[in-house]
Amino acid sequence: MAATQVVVGTDGSAPAQTAVGQAAREAKDHGVALRVVHAIDWVPPPGIAAVLNETGERTLRATGERLLAEAVSAARLVAPDIEITRTLSMADPRSLLTELSRGALVTVVGDSGTSGIASGLLGSVSRHLTAHAASPVLVVRTASAPEGPIVLGVDGSRPGETAIEFAFVEAAARNERLTAVHVWSEWSSQPAPPADPALPFAKAPGELAGDEERLLAEALSGWSSRYPQVAVDRRSVKGRARQSLIEASRSAQLLVVGSRGAGGFAGLRLGSVSAALLHHAHCPVAVVRARE
């Protein structure tokens, strides 16, 4: 990963303030700069002309500069030695942060907010970024625990390799263990037809569990050799993906998942398993899209 900065969006809301602290920690752990962004996406009330006069623009810009200054001060408390830059823009925050994500190690946002940066139960910005950002997106609902493993959801798919790489990079940067969780059931794995048509189509007792454990081991093998300093705990779990990962997040610093999956995460799409994790995980969640 050659990116040289962490990007964080802020609007002064409580979730955004937590996101700034998390982003500063990310920048410190990875030894990169932090870029703090505030976008003034001004939408006039109904019946008011959509023209922002000079006085109004000055007021909004002054507010934005104040919010950026507050965010920088908060970041300095977490990581006093990192390089910090500021970006104030009149652009749509979704478009702006998506564009800035192209050069980011990770893009960090709160799960909801006020003003232009986010709105709704899961912010419009965080929803947009998890679907469109070029970098991994770290959505912060609660502050990261000071200790605990990085938890990774593994499905064995080729697109999921990008999430595996990000999880190993995070674990190495934080000097923490990696807990790789593969969740499966009889419904998530298609049985192959037997070589002998006279044999039953179903797998023998215990065969499916063994296959899923091998899938998890194979998915991690190359990455473990590239990051030998990262201790890895493998968990092959029979159950439902969202419940198992939410439970695993209770003791985690960070939960890492792909933006969609196969196999054990056959239903993993933004709006299903990943949406459940973004709403209910007990730690920040990184959603990692496959490289195009």
C-alpha positions in Angstrom: 0.0 0.0 0.0 1.8 3.1 -1.2 -0.8 5.7 0.0 0.8 8.4 2.2 -2.2 9.7 4.2 -5.3 8.9 6.2 -8.3 11.0 5.2 -11.1 11.8 7.7 -14.3 13.7 7.2 -15.7 15.9 10.0 -18.7 18.0 10.6 -18.3 18.7 14.3 -20.8 16.0 15.4 -20.0 13.5 18.1 -19.5 10.6 15.7 -17.2 12.8 13.6 -15.2 13.7 16.6 -14.7 10.0 17.4 -13.8 9.4 13.8 -11.1 12.1 14.0 -9.5 10.5 17.0 -9.6 7.1 15.3 -8.1 8.6 12.1 -5.2 10.2 14.1 -4.4 6.9 15.6 -4.4 5.2 12.2 -2.0 7.9 10.9 0.3 7.4 13.9 0.3 3.6 13.7 1.1 3.7 9.9 3.5 6.6 10.0 1.6 8.7 7.5 0.0 12.1 7.4 -3.6 12.9 8.3 -5.9 15.0 6.1 -8.9 16.5 7.9 -11.8 17.4 5.5 -14.9 19.5 6.0 -17.3 19.9 3.1 -19.9 22.7 3.1 -22.7 21.1 1.2 -25.2 24.0 1.5 -28.8 23.2 0.7 -31.2 26.1 1.0 -34.5 25.6 2.8 -37.6 25.2 0.7 -38.8 28.5 -0.8 -35.4 30.1 -0.4 -33.5 31.0 -3.5 -30.6 28.6 -4.0 -28.1 31.4 -4.2 -25.5 31.6 -1.4 -24.6 35.3 -1.0 -21.2 36.5 -0.1 -22.0 37.1 3.6 -23.6 33.6 3.9 -20.6 32.0 2.3 -18.2 33.8 4.6 -20.2 32.6 7.6 -20.2 29.0 6.4 -16.5 29.1 5.6 -15.7 30.6 9.1 -17.7 27.8 10.7 -15.9 25.3 8.6 -12.5 26.7 9.5 -13.4 26.6 13.2 -14.5 22.9 12.9 -11.3 22.0 11.2 -9.2 23.8 13.8 -11.1 21.9 16.5 -10.6 18.6 14.7 -6.8 19.3 14.3 -6.5 20.0 18.0 -8.3 16.8 18.9 -6.1 14.8 16.5 -3.0 16.3 18.1 -4.1 15.0 21.5 -4.0 11.5 20.1 -1.0 11.8 17.8 1.0 15.0 18.5 3.8 14.3 16.0 1.9 13.4 12.8 1.7 15.8 9.9 -1.9 17.2 9.5 -3.3 19.1 6.6 -6.8 20.6 6.2 -9.3 20.7 3.4 -12.3 23.1 3.3 -14.6 22.7 0.3 -18.0 23.8 -1.0 -18.3 20.4 -2.8 -20.7 17.6 -2.0 -19.0 15.7 0.8 -19.7 12.3 -0.8 -18.0 13.2 -4.1 -15.2 15.0 -2.3 -14.3 12.2 0.0 -14.7 9.6 -2.8 -12.2 11.6 -4.8 -9.8 12.0 -1.9 -10.0 8.3 -1.2 -8.0 7.6 -4.3 -4.8 8.6 -2.6 -5.7 7.4 0.9 -4.5 4.5 3.0 -7.9 4.5 4.6 -10.9 6.9 4.6 -12.4 7.4 8.0 -16.0 8.7 8.8 -18.5 8.6 11.6 -21.5 6.4 11.1 -23.8 9.4 11.2 -23.6 13.1 11.7 -25.1 16.5 11.2 -24.7 19.2 8.6 -23.4 18.2 5.2 -21.1 15.4 6.1 -23.7 12.8 7.0 -27.4 12.2 7.7 -29.7 9.4 8.6 -29.3 6.3 10.8 -26.3 5.3 8.8 -24.9 8.5 7.3 -25.4 9.2 3.6 -21.7 9.8 3.3 -20.7 6.6 5.0 -23.2 4.6 2.9 -21.8 6.2 -0.3 -18.2 5.7 0.6 -18.6 2.0 1.5 -20.0 1.5 -2.0 -17.8 3.8 -4.0 -14.5 4.7 -2.3 -11.2 3.6 -3.8 -9.6 3.0 -0.4 -10.8 0.9 2.5 -13.5 2.8 4.5 -13.3 2.9 8.3 -16.8 3.6 9.7 -16.6 4.6 13.4 -19.6 4.2 15.6 -17.8 3.7 18.9 -14.1 4.4 19.7 -11.7 1.6 19.2 -10.7 -0.4 22.3 -7.1 0.3 23.4 -6.4 -3.5 23.3 -7.8 -6.5 21.4 -7.4 -8.3 18.2 -8.1 -7.3 14.6 -11.1 -9.4 13.6 -11.3 -10.4 9.9 -14.2 -12.0 8.1 -12.9 -14.5 5.6 -15.0 -16.0 2.8 -12.4 -17.6 0.6 -13.3 -15.6 -2.4 -10.8 -13.8 -4.7 -12.4 -10.3 -4.0 -12.0 -11.0 -0.3 -8.2 -11.1 -0.6 -8.1 -7.3 -0.5 -9.8 -7.4 2.9 -7.3 -10.0 4.1 -4.4 -7.9 3.0 -5.8 -4.8 4.8 -6.4 -6.8 8.0 -2.8 -8.1 8.0 -1.4 -4.5 7.4 -3.6 -3.2 10.3 -2.5 -6.0 12.7 1.2 -5.4 11.8 0.9 -1.7 12.3 -0.8 -2.0 15.6 1.3 -5.0 16.8 -1.9 -6.9 17.6 -3.1 -10.5 16.9 -5.4 -11.2 14.0 -8.5 -13.3 14.5 -9.7 -14.7 11.2 -13.3 -15.9 11.3 -14.9 -18.0 8.6 -18.6 -18.5 9.1 -20.4 -21.3 7.2 -23.4 -23.5 7.1 -24.9 -26.3 5.0 -26.6 -23.6 3.0 -23.5 -21.5 2.2 -21.5 -24.3 0.6 -22.6 -26.1 -2.5 -21.9 -29.8 -2.3 -19.9 -31.3 -5.3 -21.4 -34.4 -6.9 -19.6 -37.7 -5.9 -17.1 -39.2 -8.3 -19.1 -42.5 -8.1 -22.8 -41.9 -9.1 -23.6 -44.9 -6.8 -22.5 -42.9 -3.8 -24.8 -40.5 -1.9 -24.6 -36.9 -2.9 -24.4 -35.6 0.6 -21.1 -35.2 2.4 -20.1 -37.6 5.1 -20.4 -36.4 8.8 -17.7 -33.9 9.6 -16.5 -33.6 5.9 -18.1 -30.2 5.4 -16.5 -28.8 8.6 -13.1 -30.1 7.5 -13.5 -28.5 4.0 -14.4 -25.2 5.5 -11.4 -25.3 7.9 -9.1 -26.0 4.9 -10.7 -23.1 3.0 -9.8 -20.8 5.8 -6.3 -22.1 6.2 -5.6 -21.8 2.4 -7.1 -18.3 2.3 -4.6 -17.1 5.0 -1.5 -19.2 4.1 0.2 -16.8 1.7 -0.5 -13.7 3.9 0.8 -15.3 7.0 4.1 -15.9 5.3 4.2 -12.3 4.1 3.5 -11.0 7.6 5.2 -13.5 9.9 5.2 -11.0 12.8 1.4 -11.2 12.9 0.0 -14.0 15.2 -3.2 -15.4 13.7 -6.0 -17.2 15.4 -8.3 -19.1 12.9 -11.9 -19.7 13.7 -14.2 -21.8 11.5 -17.7 -21.2 12.8 -20.9 -22.9 11.9 -23.7 -20.3 12.1 -24.9 -17.1 10.7 -22.4 -14.5 9.5 -23.8 -11.4 11.0 -24.5 -12.8 14.5 -21.1 -14.5 14.6 -19.1 -11.4 13.5 -21.1 -9.0 15.8 -20.3 -11.3 18.7 -16.6 -11.5 17.7 -16.5 -7.7 17.6 -17.1 -7.4 21.3 -13.4 -8.0 22.1 -12.0 -6.5 18.9 -10.2 -3.2 18.2 -11.4 -3.4 14.6 -13.6 -5.6 12.4 -12.6 -6.0 8.8 -14.9 -7.3 6.0 -15.1 -7.2 2.3 -17.8 -5.2 0.6 -19.3 -8.4 -0.7 -18.6 -12.1 -0.5 -19.2 -15.7 -1.4 -19.1 -19.0 0.3 -19.6 -18.3 4.0 -20.7 -14.8 3.2 -23.0 -15.6 0.3 -25.4 -12.8 1.3 -22.7 -10.2 2.1 -23.8 -7.1 0.2 -23.9 -3.6 1.3 -27.3 -3.4 3.0 -27.3 -7.0 4.3 -24.5 -8.5 6.4 -22.2 -5.5 6.1 -25.0 -3.1 6.9 -25.8 -5.1 10.1 -22.2 -4.9 11.1 -22.0 -1.2 10.5 -25.1 -0.7 12.7 -24.4 -3.2 15.4 -20.7 -4.1 15.7 -19.1 -3.2 19.1 -16.0 -1.7 17.4 -15.2 0.3 14.3 -15.8 -1.5 11.0 -13.5 -1.4 7.9 -15.3 -2.2 4.7 -12.7 -3.1 2.0 -13.8 -3.2 -1.7 -12.0 -5.5 -4.1 -9.5 -3.7 -6.4 -10.9 -3.0 -9.8 
